[in-house]
Amino acid sequence: MTVTFGIKTTPMRVEYADILRVWQEADDLPEIADAWLWDHLLPIAGPRDGQILEGWTLLSALAAQTRRLRLGLLVTSNRIREPAVLGKIATTVDVISGGRLVMGLGVGGTHQPPDAGGIAGENPATAEYDAYGLTLVPPAEGIARLAETVAILKRMWTQEVFDFHGRYYTLKGNRNEPKPVQRPGPPLLIGGWGTRTLRLVAEHADIWNIPGPPHNTLDYIRERSGVLDAHCAAIGRDPRTITRSVQYIVNYDDPAGDRAAVRGLIDAGLTHIVLSLRSPYPPQVAQWLVEAIIAPLGGGRRIRTNGPVTAS
């Protein structure tokens, strides 16, 4: 199988110039296929102070100053922007980038118990959403809203004019011009691991993304991948048509440990590895990733796996 690698610059307590530096460096390295931001408005770890730049605005700026990298948010919160507004924003970024956007989507802020999703303590979305006048919703509602967003985006990208009457969203006479450069639209990545979210992945997504260790164990990722396979079987979709993607947080001080962890993810059937960088970003960090992690693992070439592969 062929494994591809991306990078993620978590824009928390870091200057715009540093993010741009890393992206432009990665843009010159063919071993790095894509680059990602996140979609938060306050720090979700550590002190509550410190700067964060809004994700889609930042993505648009980076799209204009790179030439090759595919790019996106890992993942867009479906609770922050109305679906049609998001569709217009995403279309604009795809046009600016010359057709390089990957549309990363997730349910966004929902009511969650403490320690959910591998994040210790109270749900960080509570303070974030309170600060920006946003509302958390029950998980089932969040998933239903995400399904409507997917339907709206696909119609915005393919139809001249349409109405939409859903349970949560209503549009009358929507027009979206220009259309994205990519036809019938940017690839759709859905992030998450809940059983109902995985059903949406099976029905609509080109890529599935899940956080890797320490947030989720290899055994849990394998189990969730099996759930996705079962959903695909239920609707008659070949599971190999969905790319399995994972985020892994890099430890700059232990490249051997990083390689071992990524090797385990590859053996578990993950074929798209997003190497997430903690700030501050070391000088020439993208080149270091290639030399210390990606190249030794054969990134961009066919890789022998020690475990079963269910997708490519």
Secondary structure, 3 states (H helix, E strand, C coil): CECEEEEEECCECCCHHHHHHHHHHHHCCCCCCEEEECCCCCCCCCCCCCCECCHHHHHHHHHHCCCCCEEEECCEECCCCCHHHHHHHHHHHHHHCCCCECEEEECCCECCCCCHHHCCCCCHHHHHHHHCCCCCECHHHHHHHHHHHHHHHHHHHHCCCEEEECCCCEEEEECCCCCCCCCCCCCEEEECCCHHHHHHHHHHCCEEEEECCCCCCHHHHHHHHHHHHHHHHHHCCCHHHCEEEEEEECCCCCHHHHHHHHHHHHHCCCCEEEEEECCCCCCCHHHHHHHHHHHHHCCCCECCCCCCCCCC
